[in-house]
């Protein structure tokens, strides 16, 4: 298990607190994911129930399932900063964590794609 550098710990802490922890209580829970879906939907300017909205919900649902499975070590339905950092350090080569990272990048590219080009697909 590789030890996280201070820079990486700070970066990961910022992801938890600024992106996922929507209510600012210091943990990620299902309510935060639901709020993040709404924030992402608004950022993409898509209608509730639209295919884009459903895609965001699907990605975030997958992300949440992976987060709970890999990071919620005490089983309380919340992921603390400690669990987040320890899980990232512990499972950096785990396939589920790699899947989480891949899905996370896809949703971020999808949200950032305001021009309608699907950046998650490569053109040949």
Beta strands, then each sheet from edge to edge (+ up, - down):
strand 1: 27-28
strand 2: 79-80
sheet 1: 1+ 2-
end
